Amino acid sequence: MPATTIHFVRHGKVYNPDHLLYERLPGFHLSDRGLRMAQATGAYLAANPQTNTIAAVYSSPLERTRETADAIIDALNGVRAARGQEPLTLTTDERVIEAGNEFRGKRIGHGEGALWRNGNWKLVLNLWKPSWGESYRSIAARVGDFAREKVRQHPGEQIVVVSHESPIWSYRHLLETGHPEHWMFLRHTALASVTSITYDCETGDVMAITYVDPAADVR
């Protein structure tokens, strides 16, 4: 039976010297290490015969995901050029953007502007919902909508989508357990990691979920 695989890639490490909760704020780019992470994941996908036939690349519209996707595209296009194929280009999609968060712009730690000042801690009432922003159910629903559309658009193909920790894990948790709510400190979605979900093109059913961390040793 024809199957489509979507490789959900988390972006690489972000340059964030002030330790802000940047969420959807603009202006947050990959650090030097984050770029090396993205390049390592791109090299992994390009070198693997099971993934170097990727037909399309999507990402969240935020800078850190687009920069990660660009590094992956560069690696894949090297393979495509050798085969005489047209180069891949990037398409962004709002449905795989970072979760909405009322703490955006707050600083992790202590001092002026820190997360725990001015009663902000009172918003952290329910780690399962979560109570400080967009619900896990909403996050998983929009990612699921994206995935169903791409399975229809890319029957029998493989695609990459570069997203964020919460969207990737909330959607995976929904598929594996039937509910997207989870304990956020137990997510299994390392920076620049690849969560690959394979779908039956005819039914849309999930056939397999795998996970690799190609950038684990990048320093």
PyMOL CGO cylinders between C-alpha atoms (Angstrom):
from pymol import cmd
from pymol.cgo import CYLINDER

trace = [
    CYLINDER, 0.00, 0.00, 0.00, 1.28, 3.55, -0.71, 0.3, 1, 1, 1, 1, 1, 1,
    CYLINDER, 1.28, 3.55, -0.71, 2.56, 5.38, 2.34, 0.3, 1, 1, 1, 1, 1, 1,
    CYLINDER, 2.56, 5.38, 2.34, 3.59, 8.97, 3.04, 0.3, 1, 1, 1, 1, 1, 1,
    CYLINDER, 3.59, 8.97, 3.04, 6.16, 9.84, 5.70, 0.3, 1, 1, 1, 1, 1, 1,
    CYLINDER, 6.16, 9.84, 5.70, 6.32, 13.25, 7.33, 0.3, 1, 1, 1, 1, 1, 1,
    CYLINDER, 6.32, 13.25, 7.33, 9.60, 13.96, 9.10, 0.3, 1, 1, 1, 1, 1, 1,
    CYLINDER, 9.60, 13.96, 9.10, 8.88, 16.46, 11.89, 0.3, 1, 1, 1, 1, 1, 1,
    CYLINDER, 8.88, 16.46, 11.89, 12.15, 18.24, 12.71, 0.3, 1, 1, 1, 1, 1, 1,
    CYLINDER, 12.15, 18.24, 12.71, 12.59, 20.47, 15.73, 0.3, 1, 1, 1, 1, 1, 1,
    CYLINDER, 12.59, 20.47, 15.73, 14.66, 23.60, 15.06, 0.3, 1, 1, 1, 1, 1, 1,
    CYLINDER, 14.66, 23.60, 15.06, 18.26, 23.90, 16.30, 0.3, 1, 1, 1, 1, 1, 1,
    CYLINDER, 18.26, 23.90, 16.30, 19.49, 25.83, 19.33, 0.3, 1, 1, 1, 1, 1, 1,
    CYLINDER, 19.49, 25.83, 19.33, 18.55, 29.52, 19.43, 0.3, 1, 1, 1, 1, 1, 1,
    CYLINDER, 18.55, 29.52, 19.43, 20.82, 32.46, 20.29, 0.3, 1, 1, 1, 1, 1, 1,
    CYLINDER, 20.82, 32.46, 20.29, 19.17, 33.77, 23.46, 0.3, 1, 1, 1, 1, 1, 1,
    CYLINDER, 19.17, 33.77, 23.46, 21.75, 35.37, 25.80, 0.3, 1, 1, 1, 1, 1, 1,
    CYLINDER, 21.75, 35.37, 25.80, 19.05, 37.04, 27.94, 0.3, 1, 1, 1, 1, 1, 1,
    CYLINDER, 19.05, 37.04, 27.94, 17.24, 33.72, 28.54, 0.3, 1, 1, 1, 1, 1, 1,
    CYLINDER, 17.24, 33.72, 28.54, 13.89, 35.05, 27.37, 0.3, 1, 1, 1, 1, 1, 1,
    CYLINDER, 13.89, 35.05, 27.37, 10.82, 32.98, 26.70, 0.3, 1, 1, 1, 1, 1, 1,
    CYLINDER, 10.82, 32.98, 26.70, 10.72, 33.97, 23.04, 0.3, 1, 1, 1, 1, 1, 1,
    CYLINDER, 10.72, 33.97, 23.04, 7.75, 31.84, 21.94, 0.3, 1, 1, 1, 1, 1, 1,
    CYLINDER, 7.75, 31.84, 21.94, 6.45, 33.58, 18.76, 0.3, 1, 1, 1, 1, 1, 1,
    CYLINDER, 6.45, 33.58, 18.76, 8.48, 36.77, 19.15, 0.3, 1, 1, 1, 1, 1, 1,
    CYLINDER, 8.48, 36.77, 19.15, 10.41, 37.81, 16.01, 0.3, 1, 1, 1, 1, 1, 1,
    CYLINDER, 10.41, 37.81, 16.01, 14.16, 38.25, 15.88, 0.3, 1, 1, 1, 1, 1, 1,
    CYLINDER, 14.16, 38.25, 15.88, 15.31, 34.99, 17.47, 0.3, 1, 1, 1, 1, 1, 1,
    CYLINDER, 15.31, 34.99, 17.47, 17.77, 33.19, 15.22, 0.3, 1, 1, 1, 1, 1, 1,
    CYLINDER, 17.77, 33.19, 15.22, 19.83, 30.03, 15.41, 0.3, 1, 1, 1, 1, 1, 1,
    CYLINDER, 19.83, 30.03, 15.41, 23.04, 30.26, 17.38, 0.3, 1, 1, 1, 1, 1, 1,
    CYLINDER, 23.04, 30.26, 17.38, 26.29, 29.05, 15.80, 0.3, 1, 1, 1, 1, 1, 1,
    CYLINDER, 26.29, 29.05, 15.80, 25.73, 25.72, 17.52, 0.3, 1, 1, 1, 1, 1, 1,
    CYLINDER, 25.73, 25.72, 17.52, 22.12, 25.69, 16.36, 0.3, 1, 1, 1, 1, 1, 1,
    CYLINDER, 22.12, 25.69, 16.36, 23.23, 26.12, 12.76, 0.3, 1, 1, 1, 1, 1, 1,
    CYLINDER, 23.23, 26.12, 12.76, 25.67, 23.23, 13.15, 0.3, 1, 1, 1, 1, 1, 1,
    CYLINDER, 25.67, 23.23, 13.15, 22.82, 21.14, 14.57, 0.3, 1, 1, 1, 1, 1, 1,
    CYLINDER, 22.82, 21.14, 14.57, 20.64, 21.94, 11.57, 0.3, 1, 1, 1, 1, 1, 1,
    CYLINDER, 20.64, 21.94, 11.57, 23.49, 21.08, 9.22, 0.3, 1, 1, 1, 1, 1, 1,
    CYLINDER, 23.49, 21.08, 9.22, 24.06, 17.76, 11.01, 0.3, 1, 1, 1, 1, 1, 1,
    CYLINDER, 24.06, 17.76, 11.01, 20.41, 16.84, 10.64, 0.3, 1, 1, 1, 1, 1, 1,
    CYLINDER, 20.41, 16.84, 10.64, 20.46, 17.91, 7.00, 0.3, 1, 1, 1, 1, 1, 1,
    CYLINDER, 20.46, 17.91, 7.00, 23.55, 15.76, 6.39, 0.3, 1, 1, 1, 1, 1, 1,
    CYLINDER, 23.55, 15.76, 6.39, 21.84, 12.81, 8.08, 0.3, 1, 1, 1, 1, 1, 1,
    CYLINDER, 21.84, 12.81, 8.08, 18.74, 13.12, 5.89, 0.3, 1, 1, 1, 1, 1, 1,
    CYLINDER, 18.74, 13.12, 5.89, 20.79, 13.60, 2.71, 0.3, 1, 1, 1, 1, 1, 1,
    CYLINDER, 20.79, 13.60, 2.71, 23.03, 10.59, 3.41, 0.3, 1, 1, 1, 1, 1, 1,
    CYLINDER, 23.03, 10.59, 3.41, 20.23, 8.18, 4.25, 0.3, 1, 1, 1, 1, 1, 1,
    CYLINDER, 20.23, 8.18, 4.25, 18.78, 6.38, 1.19, 0.3, 1, 1, 1, 1, 1, 1,
    CYLINDER, 18.78, 6.38, 1.19, 15.42, 6.23, 2.96, 0.3, 1, 1, 1, 1, 1, 1,
    CYLINDER, 15.42, 6.23, 2.96, 15.21, 10.01, 3.36, 0.3, 1, 1, 1, 1, 1, 1,
    CYLINDER, 15.21, 10.01, 3.36, 17.26, 11.61, 0.59, 0.3, 1, 1, 1, 1, 1, 1,
    CYLINDER, 17.26, 11.61, 0.59, 14.28, 11.34, -1.76, 0.3, 1, 1, 1, 1, 1, 1,
    CYLINDER, 14.28, 11.34, -1.76, 12.34, 13.94, 0.25, 0.3, 1, 1, 1, 1, 1, 1,
    CYLINDER, 12.34, 13.94, 0.25, 9.96, 15.75, -2.10, 0.3, 1, 1, 1, 1, 1, 1,
    CYLINDER, 9.96, 15.75, -2.10, 9.07, 18.91, -0.17, 0.3, 1, 1, 1, 1, 1, 1,
    CYLINDER, 9.07, 18.91, -0.17, 10.15, 20.96, 2.84, 0.3, 1, 1, 1, 1, 1, 1,
    CYLINDER, 10.15, 20.96, 2.84, 7.83, 23.03, 5.03, 0.3, 1, 1, 1, 1, 1, 1,
    CYLINDER, 7.83, 23.03, 5.03, 8.41, 25.03, 8.19, 0.3, 1, 1, 1, 1, 1, 1,
    CYLINDER, 8.41, 25.03, 8.19, 6.88, 27.34, 10.73, 0.3, 1, 1, 1, 1, 1, 1,
    CYLINDER, 6.88, 27.34, 10.73, 7.25, 30.99, 9.64, 0.3, 1, 1, 1, 1, 1, 1,
    CYLINDER, 7.25, 30.99, 9.64, 9.55, 31.87, 12.56, 0.3, 1, 1, 1, 1, 1, 1,
    CYLINDER, 9.55, 31.87, 12.56, 13.23, 32.61, 11.90, 0.3, 1, 1, 1, 1, 1, 1,
    CYLINDER, 13.23, 32.61, 11.90, 14.68, 29.66, 13.80, 0.3, 1, 1, 1, 1, 1, 1,
    CYLINDER, 14.68, 29.66, 13.80, 12.61, 27.11, 11.92, 0.3, 1, 1, 1, 1, 1, 1,
    CYLINDER, 12.61, 27.11, 11.92, 13.21, 28.70, 8.51, 0.3, 1, 1, 1, 1, 1, 1,
    CYLINDER, 13.21, 28.70, 8.51, 16.97, 28.77, 9.15, 0.3, 1, 1, 1, 1, 1, 1,
    CYLINDER, 16.97, 28.77, 9.15, 16.91, 25.11, 10.19, 0.3, 1, 1, 1, 1, 1, 1,
    CYLINDER, 16.91, 25.11, 10.19, 14.89, 24.23, 7.10, 0.3, 1, 1, 1, 1, 1, 1,
    CYLINDER, 14.89, 24.23, 7.10, 17.30, 26.14, 4.86, 0.3, 1, 1, 1, 1, 1, 1,
    CYLINDER, 17.30, 26.14, 4.86, 20.23, 24.07, 6.15, 0.3, 1, 1, 1, 1, 1, 1,
    CYLINDER, 20.23, 24.07, 6.15, 18.29, 20.87, 5.47, 0.3, 1, 1, 1, 1, 1, 1,
    CYLINDER, 18.29, 20.87, 5.47, 17.35, 22.06, 1.98, 0.3, 1, 1, 1, 1, 1, 1,
    CYLINDER, 17.35, 22.06, 1.98, 20.98, 22.87, 1.20, 0.3, 1, 1, 1, 1, 1, 1,
    CYLINDER, 20.98, 22.87, 1.20, 21.99, 19.31, 2.08, 0.3, 1, 1, 1, 1, 1, 1,
    CYLINDER, 21.99, 19.31, 2.08, 19.14, 17.69, 0.15, 0.3, 1, 1, 1, 1, 1, 1,
    CYLINDER, 19.14, 17.69, 0.15, 19.68, 19.89, -2.89, 0.3, 1, 1, 1, 1, 1, 1,
    CYLINDER, 19.68, 19.89, -2.89, 23.25, 18.65, -3.13, 0.3, 1, 1, 1, 1, 1, 1,
    CYLINDER, 23.25, 18.65, -3.13, 21.84, 15.16, -3.66, 0.3, 1, 1, 1, 1, 1, 1,
    CYLINDER, 21.84, 15.16, -3.66, 19.16, 16.40, -6.05, 0.3, 1, 1, 1, 1, 1, 1,
    CYLINDER, 19.16, 16.40, -6.05, 21.71, 18.29, -8.16, 0.3, 1, 1, 1, 1, 1, 1,
    CYLINDER, 21.71, 18.29, -8.16, 23.74, 15.12, -8.57, 0.3, 1, 1, 1, 1, 1, 1,
    CYLINDER, 23.74, 15.12, -8.57, 20.58, 13.39, -9.81, 0.3, 1, 1, 1, 1, 1, 1,
    CYLINDER, 20.58, 13.39, -9.81, 19.67, 16.21, -12.17, 0.3, 1, 1, 1, 1, 1, 1,
    CYLINDER, 19.67, 16.21, -12.17, 16.53, 17.07, -10.17, 0.3, 1, 1, 1, 1, 1, 1,
    CYLINDER, 16.53, 17.07, -10.17, 15.04, 20.49, -9.60, 0.3, 1, 1, 1, 1, 1, 1,
    CYLINDER, 15.04, 20.49, -9.60, 16.05, 22.08, -6.27, 0.3, 1, 1, 1, 1, 1, 1,
    CYLINDER, 16.05, 22.08, -6.27, 13.73, 22.10, -3.28, 0.3, 1, 1, 1, 1, 1, 1,
    CYLINDER, 13.73, 22.10, -3.28, 12.38, 25.40, -1.97, 0.3, 1, 1, 1, 1, 1, 1,
    CYLINDER, 12.38, 25.40, -1.97, 10.83, 26.24, 1.38, 0.3, 1, 1, 1, 1, 1, 1,
    CYLINDER, 10.83, 26.24, 1.38, 7.12, 26.71, 2.06, 0.3, 1, 1, 1, 1, 1, 1,
    CYLINDER, 7.12, 26.71, 2.06, 5.99, 28.10, 5.42, 0.3, 1, 1, 1, 1, 1, 1,
    CYLINDER, 5.99, 28.10, 5.42, 2.76, 27.17, 7.20, 0.3, 1, 1, 1, 1, 1, 1,
    CYLINDER, 2.76, 27.17, 7.20, 1.20, 28.85, 10.24, 0.3, 1, 1, 1, 1, 1, 1,
    CYLINDER, 1.20, 28.85, 10.24, -0.31, 25.56, 11.44, 0.3, 1, 1, 1, 1, 1, 1,
    CYLINDER, -0.31, 25.56, 11.44, 3.06, 24.28, 12.65, 0.3, 1, 1, 1, 1, 1, 1,
    CYLINDER, 3.06, 24.28, 12.65, 4.06, 27.48, 14.48, 0.3, 1, 1, 1, 1, 1, 1,
    CYLINDER, 4.06, 27.48, 14.48, 5.11, 27.55, 18.15, 0.3, 1, 1, 1, 1, 1, 1,
    CYLINDER, 5.11, 27.55, 18.15, 2.40, 27.38, 20.82, 0.3, 1, 1, 1, 1, 1, 1,
    CYLINDER, 2.40, 27.38, 20.82, 0.80, 30.60, 21.99, 0.3, 1, 1, 1, 1, 1, 1,
    CYLINDER, 0.80, 30.60, 21.99, 2.17, 31.55, 25.44, 0.3, 1, 1, 1, 1, 1, 1,
    CYLINDER, 2.17, 31.55, 25.44, 1.19, 34.38, 27.79, 0.3, 1, 1, 1, 1, 1, 1,
    CYLINDER, 1.19, 34.38, 27.79, 4.74, 34.40, 29.20, 0.3, 1, 1, 1, 1, 1, 1,
    CYLINDER, 4.74, 34.40, 29.20, 6.36, 35.59, 25.94, 0.3, 1, 1, 1, 1, 1, 1,
    CYLINDER, 6.36, 35.59, 25.94, 9.12, 38.10, 26.58, 0.3, 1, 1, 1, 1, 1, 1,
    CYLINDER, 9.12, 38.10, 26.58, 9.58, 37.08, 30.22, 0.3, 1, 1, 1, 1, 1, 1,
    CYLINDER, 9.58, 37.08, 30.22, 13.00, 36.07, 31.41, 0.3, 1, 1, 1, 1, 1, 1,
    CYLINDER, 13.00, 36.07, 31.41, 13.79, 32.71, 32.95, 0.3, 1, 1, 1, 1, 1, 1,
    CYLINDER, 13.79, 32.71, 32.95, 15.47, 33.25, 36.32, 0.3, 1, 1, 1, 1, 1, 1,
    CYLINDER, 15.47, 33.25, 36.32, 15.34, 36.14, 38.77, 0.3, 1, 1, 1, 1, 1, 1,
    CYLINDER, 15.34, 36.14, 38.77, 15.41, 39.93, 38.73, 0.3, 1, 1, 1, 1, 1, 1,
    CYLINDER, 15.41, 39.93, 38.73, 13.43, 42.54, 36.82, 0.3, 1, 1, 1, 1, 1, 1,
    CYLINDER, 13.43, 42.54, 36.82, 11.26, 41.04, 34.10, 0.3, 1, 1, 1, 1, 1, 1,
    CYLINDER, 11.26, 41.04, 34.10, 11.67, 37.49, 35.42, 0.3, 1, 1, 1, 1, 1, 1,
    CYLINDER, 11.67, 37.49, 35.42, 8.92, 34.95, 34.92, 0.3, 1, 1, 1, 1, 1, 1,
    CYLINDER, 8.92, 34.95, 34.92, 8.17, 34.50, 38.60, 0.3, 1, 1, 1, 1, 1, 1,
    CYLINDER, 8.17, 34.50, 38.60, 7.72, 38.21, 39.46, 0.3, 1, 1, 1, 1, 1, 1,
    CYLINDER, 7.72, 38.21, 39.46, 4.45, 40.16, 39.68, 0.3, 1, 1, 1, 1, 1, 1,
    CYLINDER, 4.45, 40.16, 39.68, 2.32, 37.09, 40.33, 0.3, 1, 1, 1, 1, 1, 1,
    CYLINDER, 2.32, 37.09, 40.33, 3.01, 35.38, 37.00, 0.3, 1, 1, 1, 1, 1, 1,
    CYLINDER, 3.01, 35.38, 37.00, 3.57, 32.10, 38.81, 0.3, 1, 1, 1, 1, 1, 1,
    CYLINDER, 3.57, 32.10, 38.81, -0.18, 32.01, 39.51, 0.3, 1, 1, 1, 1, 1, 1,
    CYLINDER, -0.18, 32.01, 39.51, -0.79, 31.27, 35.85, 0.3, 1, 1, 1, 1, 1, 1,
    CYLINDER, -0.79, 31.27, 35.85, 1.10, 27.98, 36.21, 0.3, 1, 1, 1, 1, 1, 1,
    CYLINDER, 1.10, 27.98, 36.21, -1.85, 26.12, 37.66, 0.3, 1, 1, 1, 1, 1, 1,
    CYLINDER, -1.85, 26.12, 37.66, -2.15, 23.19, 35.33, 0.3, 1, 1, 1, 1, 1, 1,
    CYLINDER, -2.15, 23.19, 35.33, 0.84, 21.69, 33.52, 0.3, 1, 1, 1, 1, 1, 1,
    CYLINDER, 0.84, 21.69, 33.52, -1.50, 19.37, 31.61, 0.3, 1, 1, 1, 1, 1, 1,
    CYLINDER, -1.50, 19.37, 31.61, -3.68, 22.00, 29.94, 0.3, 1, 1, 1, 1, 1, 1,
    CYLINDER, -3.68, 22.00, 29.94, -1.48, 24.20, 29.98, 0.3, 1, 1, 1, 1, 1, 1,
    CYLINDER, -1.48, 24.20, 29.98, -3.08, 27.12, 31.83, 0.3, 1, 1, 1, 1, 1, 1,
    CYLINDER, -3.08, 27.12, 31.83, -0.67, 29.80, 30.54, 0.3, 1, 1, 1, 1, 1, 1,
    CYLINDER, -0.67, 29.80, 30.54, -1.43, 29.69, 26.83, 0.3, 1, 1, 1, 1, 1, 1,
    CYLINDER, -1.43, 29.69, 26.83, -2.71, 27.66, 23.90, 0.3, 1, 1, 1, 1, 1, 1,
    CYLINDER, -2.71, 27.66, 23.90, -4.05, 24.26, 24.92, 0.3, 1, 1, 1, 1, 1, 1,
    CYLINDER, -4.05, 24.26, 24.92, -2.29, 21.08, 23.86, 0.3, 1, 1, 1, 1, 1, 1,
    CYLINDER, -2.29, 21.08, 23.86, -5.53, 20.00, 22.20, 0.3, 1, 1, 1, 1, 1, 1,
    CYLINDER, -5.53, 20.00, 22.20, -5.55, 23.11, 20.01, 0.3, 1, 1, 1, 1, 1, 1,
    CYLINDER, -5.55, 23.11, 20.01, -1.87, 22.64, 19.14, 0.3, 1, 1, 1, 1, 1, 1,
    CYLINDER, -1.87, 22.64, 19.14, -2.30, 18.98, 18.19, 0.3, 1, 1, 1, 1, 1, 1,
    CYLINDER, -2.30, 18.98, 18.19, -5.44, 19.74, 16.16, 0.3, 1, 1, 1, 1, 1, 1,
    CYLINDER, -5.44, 19.74, 16.16, -3.74, 22.28, 13.90, 0.3, 1, 1, 1, 1, 1, 1,
    CYLINDER, -3.74, 22.28, 13.90, -0.69, 20.05, 13.36, 0.3, 1, 1, 1, 1, 1, 1,
    CYLINDER, -0.69, 20.05, 13.36, -3.01, 17.13, 12.61, 0.3, 1, 1, 1, 1, 1, 1,
    CYLINDER, -3.01, 17.13, 12.61, -4.87, 19.25, 10.06, 0.3, 1, 1, 1, 1, 1, 1,
    CYLINDER, -4.87, 19.25, 10.06, -1.55, 20.09, 8.39, 0.3, 1, 1, 1, 1, 1, 1,
    CYLINDER, -1.55, 20.09, 8.39, -0.50, 16.43, 8.36, 0.3, 1, 1, 1, 1, 1, 1,
    CYLINDER, -0.50, 16.43, 8.36, -3.75, 15.15, 6.83, 0.3, 1, 1, 1, 1, 1, 1,
    CYLINDER, -3.75, 15.15, 6.83, -3.54, 17.75, 4.07, 0.3, 1, 1, 1, 1, 1, 1,
    CYLINDER, -3.54, 17.75, 4.07, 0.08, 16.88, 3.23, 0.3, 1, 1, 1, 1, 1, 1,
    CYLINDER, 0.08, 16.88, 3.23, -0.60, 13.15, 3.16, 0.3, 1, 1, 1, 1, 1, 1,
    CYLINDER, -0.60, 13.15, 3.16, -3.24, 13.86, 0.49, 0.3, 1, 1, 1, 1, 1, 1,
    CYLINDER, -3.24, 13.86, 0.49, -0.93, 16.20, -1.42, 0.3, 1, 1, 1, 1, 1, 1,
    CYLINDER, -0.93, 16.20, -1.42, 2.12, 13.92, -1.32, 0.3, 1, 1, 1, 1, 1, 1,
    CYLINDER, 2.12, 13.92, -1.32, 0.87, 10.34, -1.77, 0.3, 1, 1, 1, 1, 1, 1,
    CYLINDER, 0.87, 10.34, -1.77, 3.71, 7.85, -1.48, 0.3, 1, 1, 1, 1, 1, 1,
    CYLINDER, 3.71, 7.85, -1.48, 6.31, 10.56, -0.85, 0.3, 1, 1, 1, 1, 1, 1,
    CYLINDER, 6.31, 10.56, -0.85, 8.40, 11.84, 2.04, 0.3, 1, 1, 1, 1, 1, 1,
    CYLINDER, 8.40, 11.84, 2.04, 8.38, 15.41, 3.26, 0.3, 1, 1, 1, 1, 1, 1,
    CYLINDER, 8.38, 15.41, 3.26, 10.05, 17.44, 6.00, 0.3, 1, 1, 1, 1, 1, 1,
    CYLINDER, 10.05, 17.44, 6.00, 8.38, 19.98, 8.26, 0.3, 1, 1, 1, 1, 1, 1,
    CYLINDER, 8.38, 19.98, 8.26, 10.48, 22.01, 10.68, 0.3, 1, 1, 1, 1, 1, 1,
    CYLINDER, 10.48, 22.01, 10.68, 8.49, 22.97, 13.75, 0.3, 1, 1, 1, 1, 1, 1,
    CYLINDER, 8.49, 22.97, 13.75, 8.85, 23.36, 17.52, 0.3, 1, 1, 1, 1, 1, 1,
    CYLINDER, 8.85, 23.36, 17.52, 8.96, 21.12, 20.57, 0.3, 1, 1, 1, 1, 1, 1,
    CYLINDER, 8.96, 21.12, 20.57, 5.38, 21.60, 21.77, 0.3, 1, 1, 1, 1, 1, 1,
    CYLINDER, 5.38, 21.60, 21.77, 3.61, 21.12, 18.41, 0.3, 1, 1, 1, 1, 1, 1,
    CYLINDER, 3.61, 21.12, 18.41, 5.64, 18.04, 17.54, 0.3, 1, 1, 1, 1, 1, 1,
    CYLINDER, 5.64, 18.04, 17.54, 5.25, 16.34, 20.91, 0.3, 1, 1, 1, 1, 1, 1,
    CYLINDER, 5.25, 16.34, 20.91, 1.58, 17.30, 21.45, 0.3, 1, 1, 1, 1, 1, 1,
    CYLINDER, 1.58, 17.30, 21.45, 0.67, 15.77, 18.08, 0.3, 1, 1, 1, 1, 1, 1,
    CYLINDER, 0.67, 15.77, 18.08, 2.77, 12.66, 18.63, 0.3, 1, 1, 1, 1, 1, 1,
    CYLINDER, 2.77, 12.66, 18.63, 1.33, 12.19, 22.11, 0.3, 1, 1, 1, 1, 1, 1,
    CYLINDER, 1.33, 12.19, 22.11, -2.20, 12.42, 20.69, 0.3, 1, 1, 1, 1, 1, 1,
    CYLINDER, -2.20, 12.42, 20.69, -1.41, 9.75, 18.10, 0.3, 1, 1, 1, 1, 1, 1,
    CYLINDER, -1.41, 9.75, 18.10, 0.19, 7.41, 20.62, 0.3, 1, 1, 1, 1, 1, 1,
    CYLINDER, 0.19, 7.41, 20.62, -2.13, 7.83, 23.61, 0.3, 1, 1, 1, 1, 1, 1,
    CYLINDER, -2.13, 7.83, 23.61, -5.37, 9.29, 22.28, 0.3, 1, 1, 1, 1, 1, 1,
    CYLINDER, -5.37, 9.29, 22.28, -4.90, 12.60, 24.12, 0.3, 1, 1, 1, 1, 1, 1,
    CYLINDER, -4.90, 12.60, 24.12, -2.44, 15.46, 23.58, 0.3, 1, 1, 1, 1, 1, 1,
    CYLINDER, -2.44, 15.46, 23.58, -2.12, 16.49, 27.24, 0.3, 1, 1, 1, 1, 1, 1,
    CYLINDER, -2.12, 16.49, 27.24, 1.24, 15.59, 28.70, 0.3, 1, 1, 1, 1, 1, 1,
    CYLINDER, 1.24, 15.59, 28.70, 3.89, 16.47, 31.28, 0.3, 1, 1, 1, 1, 1, 1,
    CYLINDER, 3.89, 16.47, 31.28, 6.01, 19.04, 29.49, 0.3, 1, 1, 1, 1, 1, 1,
    CYLINDER, 6.01, 19.04, 29.49, 9.25, 18.05, 31.24, 0.3, 1, 1, 1, 1, 1, 1,
    CYLINDER, 9.25, 18.05, 31.24, 9.04, 14.52, 29.80, 0.3, 1, 1, 1, 1, 1, 1,
    CYLINDER, 9.04, 14.52, 29.80, 8.98, 15.44, 26.12, 0.3, 1, 1, 1, 1, 1, 1,
    CYLINDER, 8.98, 15.44, 26.12, 11.23, 13.37, 23.87, 0.3, 1, 1, 1, 1, 1, 1,
    CYLINDER, 11.23, 13.37, 23.87, 12.01, 15.99, 21.22, 0.3, 1, 1, 1, 1, 1, 1,
    CYLINDER, 12.01, 15.99, 21.22, 15.65, 17.11, 21.29, 0.3, 1, 1, 1, 1, 1, 1,
    CYLINDER, 15.65, 17.11, 21.29, 16.90, 20.10, 19.33, 0.3, 1, 1, 1, 1, 1, 1,
    CYLINDER, 16.90, 20.10, 19.33, 17.19, 19.28, 15.60, 0.3, 1, 1, 1, 1, 1, 1,
    CYLINDER, 17.19, 19.28, 15.60, 15.76, 15.81, 16.21, 0.3, 1, 1, 1, 1, 1, 1,
    CYLINDER, 15.76, 15.81, 16.21, 13.57, 13.99, 13.68, 0.3, 1, 1, 1, 1, 1, 1,
    CYLINDER, 13.57, 13.99, 13.68, 10.21, 12.44, 14.56, 0.3, 1, 1, 1, 1, 1, 1,
    CYLINDER, 10.21, 12.44, 14.56, 9.08, 10.48, 11.50, 0.3, 1, 1, 1, 1, 1, 1,
    CYLINDER, 9.08, 10.48, 11.50, 5.41, 9.51, 11.13, 0.3, 1, 1, 1, 1, 1, 1,
    CYLINDER, 5.41, 9.51, 11.13, 4.33, 7.21, 8.31, 0.3, 1, 1, 1, 1, 1, 1,
    CYLINDER, 4.33, 7.21, 8.31, 0.71, 7.21, 7.14, 0.3, 1, 1, 1, 1, 1, 1,
    CYLINDER, 0.71, 7.21, 7.14, -1.34, 4.90, 4.97, 0.3, 1, 1, 1, 1, 1, 1,
    CYLINDER, -1.34, 4.90, 4.97, -2.24, 7.15, 2.04, 0.3, 1, 1, 1, 1, 1, 1,
    CYLINDER, -2.24, 7.15, 2.04, -5.64, 5.53, 1.50, 0.3, 1, 1, 1, 1, 1, 1,
    CYLINDER, -5.64, 5.53, 1.50, -6.92, 5.56, 5.08, 0.3, 1, 1, 1, 1, 1, 1,
    CYLINDER, -6.92, 5.56, 5.08, -4.73, 8.21, 6.70, 0.3, 1, 1, 1, 1, 1, 1,
    CYLINDER, -4.73, 8.21, 6.70, -3.97, 5.77, 9.52, 0.3, 1, 1, 1, 1, 1, 1,
    CYLINDER, -3.97, 5.77, 9.52, -0.59, 5.95, 11.23, 0.3, 1, 1, 1, 1, 1, 1,
    CYLINDER, -0.59, 5.95, 11.23, 1.59, 2.97, 10.34, 0.3, 1, 1, 1, 1, 1, 1,
    CYLINDER, 1.59, 2.97, 10.34, 4.76, 3.81, 12.27, 0.3, 1, 1, 1, 1, 1, 1,
    CYLINDER, 4.76, 3.81, 12.27, 6.42, 6.47, 14.42, 0.3, 1, 1, 1, 1, 1, 1,
    CYLINDER, 6.42, 6.47, 14.42, 10.21, 6.62, 14.75, 0.3, 1, 1, 1, 1, 1, 1,
    CYLINDER, 10.21, 6.62, 14.75, 12.64, 9.07, 16.33, 0.3, 1, 1, 1, 1, 1, 1,
    CYLINDER, 12.64, 9.07, 16.33, 16.31, 9.90, 15.78, 0.3, 1, 1, 1, 1, 1, 1,
    CYLINDER, 16.31, 9.90, 15.78, 18.62, 12.60, 17.19, 0.3, 1, 1, 1, 1, 1, 1,
    CYLINDER, 18.62, 12.60, 17.19, 21.27, 13.28, 14.52, 0.3, 1, 1, 1, 1, 1, 1,
    CYLINDER, 21.27, 13.28, 14.52, 22.60, 16.40, 16.27, 0.3, 1, 1, 1, 1, 1, 1,
    CYLINDER, 22.60, 16.40, 16.27, 23.06, 14.85, 19.72, 0.3, 1, 1, 1, 1, 1, 1,
    CYLINDER, 23.06, 14.85, 19.72, 26.86, 15.17, 19.63, 0.3, 1, 1, 1, 1, 1, 1,
    CYLINDER, 26.86, 15.17, 19.63, 27.05, 18.65, 18.07, 0.3, 1, 1, 1, 1, 1, 1,
    CYLINDER, 27.05, 18.65, 18.07, 28.85, 21.15, 20.33, 0.3, 1, 1, 1, 1, 1, 1,
]
cmd.load_cgo(trace, "trace")
